[in-house]
Amino acid sequence: MSTLKANLRDNLRADFTASLVVFLIAVPLSVGIAVASGVPVELGLVTGIVGGLLTGLLPGSSLQVSGPAAGLTVLVYEAVREYGLRALGVLVLTAGLLQVAMGLLKLGRWFRAISVAVVQGMLAGIGVVLIAGQLYALADADPPAGGLEKLGGLVTLLTDTLASGDAMAAVAVGAGTAAVLALWPRWRQAQRVVPGPLVAVALATTVVTLLRLPVDRVQVRGLFDAIQPPGGGDFARLTEFGVLGTVLAFALIASAETLFSAAAVDRLHDGPQTDYDKELIAQGAGNTVCGVLGSLPMTAVIVRSSANVNAGARTKASRVLHGVWMLVFVTLLPWALELIPVAALAGVLVHAGWKLLPGRELGPLWRDHRGEVAVLLTTTTAIVVTNLFEGVIVGLLTAVVKAAWETSHVHIETVTRPDGVIHARVLGNANFLRLPRLLDELDALPRMGRGIELDLSGLRHMDRACRTALLGWAERNAAVRRGDENGDGEATGQVVAV
């Protein structure tokens, strides 16, 4: 009994410390993601609180932490711009119910079948659009709507910023914040004590306050004023095709990001591994509640989750406690948020977006799997040119075409027998994608010997189109030979399919 009490005491001490570390990371990130999403900052904090108090208690993953994620920022911003803030609750609530249904149907493990290249391309596309949008926030400017428009307006943004002293001050604050975030991990001993995002935002806030710099600050309305539960009229919008597409995008992307995060977190600790279906249900329950409160959608967040593990968390108590600290902070110290400069939060998100880009992975991937690089770049480009949902669909279709092409690998081995007959054996998987090339190779075989024997026994798979075409090729060539034999020309043998 004494040993059990000692273990419980040790676990609680470790979880308490880890919860404080996660809380200090979660507050600036939640506020920054809310600002980037075009919603009141309180809604980002509400999602973080629900992620701790509700999702943190439910079974699934024991150590990963949920909250608003940078990966959904672009999609949320576009949804709020197109459908309005009032519709956000309906979108998130419906997506949460869809996640619960997928978990109950035990579809969680199928998310592991999604091409890694598509996920990397999705994150890279989000990173590009996120960075492009936050560069405007660095200069206290309003960003254009689409991804291409954001990229196209950067030259104008640069010239306008250089001509404005206030904009230059904001850029200095944001760039300094991003620099602190990039350099802080090198000081490993300090990083274990104080998380980088807290240091960066605290330093930026202190500098802006002491120097009285003319930069925009976070606007706070109050927790209960910001919460806007959806009304009956808002649910009528679910009949719109675009709204349904956005709901599906919320559910699928949030689920994929959560389960990929779970797989990564499981590799960081030796505790119980994630039950994917239960985790999907937990995330769905959290998003359902977030939808009722009209707040941002929720996913498991790898930044907070890895910080939780690295801080020594042992049980679910750490993520639940981090939700408690967030609730206490928002309730008792909301005025502290109004001191934070918007440019500092933009610097945090620029750094977060940069980490979404596949930098070092591209080189080895290009050397070993160039097809995967093509899928990654196609997905990224499609997201920047269109939007997140359509870009992911394009990426998935590209991955399917790539897989079909690779599995249709087929080649011909030829052996000339002593009697002069060429034995052509077709090996691999034959489908319609490789049929033109296969027929070209067969037509290119020499015809001056005793004939060609076509052997299809080495094919592991042959679709109907290939079977019809190859047997037709054999019959046509055999007919030609028979025609030569019965005519004036010299007979050159038979072509048969074995």
C-alpha positions in Angstrom: 0.0 0.0 0.0 2.8 2.4 0.8 4.4 1.7 -2.5 1.2 2.4 -4.3 0.8 5.7 -2.5 4.4 6.7 -3.3 3.8 5.9 -7.0 0.6 8.0 -7.0 2.4 10.9 -5.3 5.3 10.7 -7.8 2.9 10.6 -10.7 1.0 13.6 -9.4 4.1 15.6 -8.9 5.3 14.8 -12.4 1.9 15.5 -14.0 1.6 18.8 -12.1 4.9 20.0 -13.4 4.2 18.9 -16.9 0.7 20.5 -16.9 2.3 23.9 -16.1 4.7 23.6 -19.0 1.9 22.7 -21.4 -0.2 25.5 -20.1 2.5 28.1 -20.7 2.9 26.8 -24.3 -0.9 26.5 -24.9 -1.9 30.1 -24.0 0.2 32.0 -26.6 -0.4 29.3 -29.2 -4.2 29.3 -28.6 -4.4 33.1 -28.8 -2.2 33.3 -31.9 -4.2 30.6 -33.7 -7.5 32.4 -32.9 -6.1 35.7 -34.2 -4.9 34.0 -37.4 -8.3 32.3 -37.8 -10.1 35.6 -37.7 -12.1 34.9 -34.5 -12.0 36.4 -31.0 -9.0 35.2 -29.0 -11.2 33.8 -26.3 -12.5 31.1 -28.7 -9.0 29.7 -29.1 -8.7 29.5 -25.3 -12.1 27.9 -25.0 -11.0 25.1 -27.4 -7.9 24.6 -25.3 -9.9 24.4 -22.1 -12.3 21.8 -23.6 -9.4 19.9 -24.9 -8.0 19.6 -21.4 -11.1 19.2 -19.2 -13.1 16.9 -21.5 -11.0 15.2 -24.1 -8.2 14.9 -21.6 -10.4 12.7 -19.4 -11.6 10.4 -22.2 -9.8 7.2 -23.2 -7.7 7.0 -26.4 -4.3 8.4 -26.0 -2.9 8.9 -22.5 -0.4 11.7 -23.0 -1.2 13.7 -26.2 -2.8 17.1 -25.6 -5.6 18.6 -27.6 -6.5 22.2 -28.5 -6.7 24.5 -31.5 -4.1 23.7 -34.2 -2.2 25.7 -36.7 -3.1 23.0 -39.3 -6.7 24.1 -39.4 -6.1 27.8 -39.3 -6.3 28.4 -43.0 -9.5 26.4 -43.4 -11.2 28.1 -40.4 -10.2 31.5 -41.7 -11.8 30.8 -45.1 -14.9 29.3 -43.5 -15.4 32.3 -41.2 -14.9 34.7 -44.1 -17.3 32.9 -46.3 -20.1 31.7 -43.9 -19.7 34.1 -40.9 -18.7 33.5 -37.3 -22.1 32.3 -36.4 -21.8 29.3 -38.7 -18.6 28.2 -37.1 -20.3 26.4 -34.2 -22.5 24.4 -36.6 -19.5 23.4 -38.7 -17.4 22.3 -35.7 -20.4 20.5 -34.0 -21.3 18.5 -37.1 -17.7 17.6 -37.7 -17.4 16.4 -34.1 -20.5 14.2 -34.5 -19.0 12.8 -37.7 -15.8 12.0 -35.9 -17.7 10.2 -33.1 -19.5 8.1 -35.8 -16.2 7.2 -37.5 -14.8 6.1 -34.2 -17.9 4.0 -33.4 -17.6 2.4 -36.8 -13.9 1.6 -36.0 -12.6 3.6 -38.9 -9.8 5.2 -36.9 -7.1 2.7 -38.0 -7.9 3.4 -41.6 -6.4 6.9 -41.3 -3.0 5.2 -41.0 -3.5 4.2 -44.7 -3.4 7.8 -45.9 -0.3 8.5 -47.9 2.4 10.1 -45.8 3.4 12.2 -48.8 -0.2 13.7 -48.9 0.0 14.5 -45.2 3.4 16.1 -45.6 2.1 18.0 -48.6 -1.0 19.1 -46.7 1.2 20.4 -43.8 3.5 22.1 -46.2 0.6 23.8 -48.0 -0.8 25.0 -44.7 2.6 26.2 -43.7 3.1 28.2 -46.9 -0.4 29.9 -46.7 0.0 30.4 -42.9 3.4 32.1 -43.3 2.1 34.2 -46.2 -0.9 35.4 -44.1 1.1 36.0 -41.0 3.7 38.2 -42.8 0.8 40.7 -43.2 0.1 40.4 -39.4 3.8 41.1 -38.7 3.3 44.5 -40.3 -0.1 45.1 -38.7 -1.7 44.9 -42.2 -4.8 43.0 -43.3 -4.1 40.0 -45.5 -5.9 39.2 -48.8 -8.3 36.3 -49.0 -6.7 33.5 -51.0 -3.3 31.8 -50.8 -2.2 33.1 -54.2 -3.4 36.6 -53.4 -1.4 36.5 -50.2 1.7 35.5 -52.1 1.1 37.9 -54.9 0.6 40.9 -52.5 3.9 40.4 -50.7 5.8 42.8 -52.9 3.2 45.5 -52.2 3.4 44.7 -48.5 7.1 45.1 -48.5 7.0 48.5 -50.1 4.2 49.7 -47.8 6.1 48.4 -44.8 9.3 50.2 -45.7 7.4 53.4 -46.0 5.8 53.2 -42.6 7.7 53.6 -39.3 4.8 52.0 -37.3 4.8 49.0 -39.7 8.6 48.6 -39.3 8.2 48.6 -35.5 5.7 45.8 -35.7 7.9 43.8 -38.1 10.8 44.2 -35.6 8.6 42.9 -32.8 7.4 39.9 -34.8 10.8 39.1 -36.3 12.4 39.3 -32.8 9.7 36.9 -31.5 10.4 34.4 -34.3 14.2 34.7 -33.7 13.8 33.9 -30.0 11.7 30.9 -30.8 14.3 29.6 -33.3 17.3 30.2 -30.9 15.7 29.2 -27.6 16.0 25.4 -28.1 19.8 25.7 -28.3 19.8 26.7 -24.6 18.6 23.3 -23.5 18.8 23.8 -19.8 16.7 26.9 -20.0 14.2 25.3 -22.3 13.5 22.5 -19.8 12.5 25.2 -17.3 10.6 27.8 -19.4 9.0 27.0 -22.8 10.1 29.0 -25.9 6.7 30.5 -26.9 6.2 31.9 -23.4 9.7 33.5 -23.4 9.3 34.9 -26.9 5.8 36.5 -26.3 6.8 37.7 -22.8 9.9 39.4 -24.1 8.0 41.0 -27.0 5.2 42.2 -24.7 7.8 43.7 -22.3 9.7 45.5 -25.0 6.5 47.0 -26.6 5.2 48.1 -23.2 8.5 49.7 -22.0 9.2 51.4 -25.3 5.5 52.3 -25.9 5.8 51.1 -29.5 2.8 52.0 -31.7 1.8 48.4 -32.6 -1.6 46.6 -32.6 -2.5 44.7 -29.4 -4.8 41.7 -28.8 -8.5 42.7 -28.4 -10.3 41.0 -25.6 -14.1 41.0 -25.2 -14.5 38.6 -22.3 -15.0 34.9 -22.3 -18.8 34.7 -22.0 -19.3 37.5 -24.5 -17.2 35.7 -27.1 -19.1 32.4 -26.8 -21.9 32.3 -29.4 -23.8 28.9 -29.4 -25.3 28.2 -32.8 -29.0 28.9 -33.2 -31.7 27.0 -35.1 -31.3 29.1 -38.2 -27.6 28.3 -38.4 -28.3 24.6 -38.7 -30.3 25.3 -41.9 -27.0 26.1 -43.6 -26.1 22.4 -43.5 -28.2 22.0 -46.7 -25.6 24.1 -48.6 -23.1 22.0 -50.6 -20.1 24.2 -49.6 -20.9 24.0 -45.9 -21.1 20.2 -46.1 -17.7 20.1 -47.9 -16.2 22.3 -45.1 -17.7 20.0 -42.4 -16.1 17.0 -44.2 -12.8 18.8 -44.5 -12.9 19.7 -40.7 -13.6 16.1 -39.7 -11.1 14.4 -42.0 -8.2 16.7 -41.6 -8.7 17.1 -37.8 -8.9 13.3 -37.5 -5.9 12.6 -39.7 -3.8 15.2 -37.9 -4.8 13.8 -34.5 -4.0 10.2 -35.4 -0.7 11.0 -37.0 0.1 13.0 -33.9 -0.8 10.0 -31.8 1.5 7.8 -33.7 4.3 10.2 -33.2 3.6 10.7 -29.5 3.5 6.9 -29.0 7.1 6.7 -30.1 8.1 9.2 -27.4 7.1 7.2 -24.4 6.8 3.6 -23.1 3.3 3.9 -21.6 0.0 2.6 -23.0 -0.3 3.1 -26.8 -3.1 4.9 -28.4 -6.4 3.2 -29.2 -7.2 5.0 -32.5 -10.9 4.4 -32.5 -11.3 5.6 -28.9 -9.1 8.6 -29.6 -11.3 9.5 -32.6 -14.4 9.3 -30.4 -12.7 11.5 -27.7 -11.8 14.1 -30.3 -15.3 14.0 -31.7 -16.8 14.6 -28.3 -14.5 17.5 -27.8 -15.3 19.1 -31.1 -19.0 18.6 -30.5 -18.8 20.6 -27.2 -16.6 23.2 -29.0 -19.3 23.5 -31.6 -22.0 24.0 -29.0 -19.8 26.8 -27.6 -19.1 28.3 -31.0 -15.4 28.0 -30.7 -12.5 26.7 -32.8 -12.2 23.1 -33.9 -9.9 20.8 -32.0 -7.1 18.4 -32.8 -4.3 16.7 -31.0 -1.4 19.1 -31.2 2.1 17.6 -31.6 3.8 20.7 -30.1 1.9 20.5 -26.8 1.9 16.7 -26.8 5.7 16.4 -27.2 6.2 19.1 -24.5 3.9 17.1 -22.2 6.0 13.9 -22.7 9.3 15.7 -22.5 8.2 17.4 -19.3 7.8 14.0 -17.6 4.0 13.5 -17.7 2.9 10.0 -16.7 -0.9 10.0 -16.8 -3.9 11.9 -18.2 -3.8 14.2 -15.1 -1.3 16.5 -16.8 -3.5 17.4 -19.7 -6.6 17.8 -17.5 -4.7 20.1 -15.2 -3.4 22.2 -18.1 -7.1 22.8 -19.0 -7.7 23.9 -15.4 -4.9 26.4 -15.5 -6.2 27.8 -18.8 -9.7 28.2 -17.3 -8.3 30.0 -14.2 -6.2 32.3 -16.3 -9.0 33.3 -18.7 -11.3 33.9 -15.8 -9.0 35.8 -13.5 -6.4 37.4 -15.8 -8.1 38.3 -19.1 -6.5 41.8 -19.0 -3.1 40.2 -19.4 -4.0 39.2 -23.0 -4.5 42.8 -24.0 -0.9 43.5 -23.4 0.2 41.0 -26.1 1.2 42.6 -29.4 -0.4 41.0 -32.5 2.9 41.0 -34.3 4.4 38.8 -31.6 1.7 36.2 -32.1 2.3 36.5 -35.8 6.0 35.7 -35.2 4.9 32.6 -33.2 2.8 31.4 -36.1 5.4 32.2 -38.7 7.8 29.9 -36.7 5.1 27.3 -36.5 4.4 27.5 -40.2 8.1 27.2 -41.0 8.2 23.9 -39.0 5.4 22.5 -41.1 7.6 22.7 -44.2 9.5 19.5 -45.1 13.1 20.8 -45.2 15.6 18.1 -44.4 13.2 15.3 -45.5 13.1 16.4 -49.1 16.7 15.5 -50.0 16.5 11.8 -48.9 13.0 11.5 -50.2 14.1 12.8 -53.7 16.9 10.3 -53.8 14.8 7.3 -52.8 11.2 8.0 -53.6 10.8 10.7 -56.3 7.2 9.7 -56.8 6.5 10.6 -53.2 8.0 14.1 -53.8 5.7 14.6 -56.8 2.7 13.8 -54.6 4.0 16.1 -51.9 4.6 19.0 -54.2 1.3 18.5 -56.1 -0.6 18.6 -52.8 1.2 21.6 -51.6 0.7 23.5 -54.8 -3.0 22.6 -55.0 -3.6 23.8 -51.5 -1.9 27.2 -52.2 -3.8 27.6 -55.6 -7.2 26.5 -54.4 -8.0 25.7 -50.8 -7.2 23.1 -48.1 -10.1 20.7 -48.9 -9.7 20.7 -52.7 -5.9 20.6 -52.3 -6.1 17.4 -50.2 -8.5 15.8 -52.6 -6.0 16.5 -55.5 -3.2 15.1 -53.4 -5.1 11.9 -52.6 -6.0 11.4 -56.3 -2.4 11.9 -57.2 -1.3 9.3 -54.6 -3.8 6.8 -56.0 -2.6 7.4 -59.6 1.0 7.0 -58.4 0.2 3.8 -56.5 -1.6 2.4 -59.6 1.3 3.3 -61.8 3.8 1.7 -59.5 1.8 -1.5 -59.0 1.4 -1.8 -62.8 5.1 -2.5 -63.2 5.5 -5.0 -66.0 8.4 -6.0 -68.3 9.2 -8.6 -70.9 12.0 -11.2 -70.8 12.9 -12.8 -74.1 14.9 -16.0 -74.7 15.7 -17.4 -78.2 15.4 -21.2 -78.2 17.6 -23.4 -80.2 14.9 -24.0 -82.7 14.8 -20.2 -83.4 11.5 -19.5 -81.6 11.6 -16.4 -79.4 10.0 -17.1 -76.0 8.6 -13.8 -74.7 7.6 -14.0 -71.0 5.6 -11.1 -69.6 6.3 -10.5 -65.8 4.7 -8.2 -63.2 1.3 -6.6 -62.9 -0.4 -5.7 -66.2 -3.1 -3.1 -66.2 -4.4 -0.5 -68.6 -1.9 2.2 -67.5 1.0 0.2 -68.9 -0.8 -1.4 -71.8 0.4 1.0 -74.6 4.1 0.6 -73.6 3.7 -3.2 -73.3 2.2 -3.5 -76.8 5.0 -1.3 -78.2 7.6 -3.6 -76.7 5.9 -6.6 -78.2 5.6 -5.0 -81.6 9.3 -4.2 -81.5 10.3 -7.9 -81.1 12.3 -9.2 -84.2 10.1 -11.2 -86.6 12.8 -12.9 -88.8 13.2 -16.0 -86.7 10.9 -19.1 -86.4 8.3 -17.2 -84.5 7.3 -15.7 -81.1 5.8 -17.5 -78.2 4.0 -15.3 -75.8 4.0 -16.5 -72.2 1.6 -14.8 -69.8 2.1 -17.2 -66.8 4.5 -14.8 -65.1 1.9 -12.1 -64.5 0.7 -11.7 -60.9 -2.2 -9.6 -62.0 -3.8 -8.8 -65.4 -6.9 -6.7 -65.8 -9.5 -7.4 -68.5 -8.2 -4.7 -70.8 -4.7 -6.2 -70.8 -6.0 -9.8 -71.2 -8.1 -8.8 -74.2 -5.3 -6.8 -75.8 -2.6 -9.4 -75.3 -4.6 -12.3 -76.5 -5.7 -10.2 -79.5 -2.1 -9.4 -80.2 -1.3 -13.1 -80.2 -4.2 -13.9 -82.5 -3.4 -11.1 -84.9 0.3 -12.1 -85.2 -0.5 -15.7 -85.6 -3.0 -14.8 -88.3 -0.3 -12.8 -90.1 2.1 -15.7 -90.0 -0.5 -18.1 -91.3 -1.2 -15.6 -94.1 2.5 -15.5 -95.0 2.6 -19.3 -94.9 -0.3 -19.6 -97.3 0.9 -16.8 -99.5 3.9 -16.2 -101.6 6.0 -15.1 -98.7 8.2 -17.3 -96.6 6.6 -18.7 -93.5 8.1 -17.3 -90.3 6.4 -19.5 -87.7 3.6 -19.2 -85.2 2.7 -16.8 -82.4 1.0 -18.6 -79.5 -0.1 -17.5 -76.0 0.9 -20.0 -73.4 
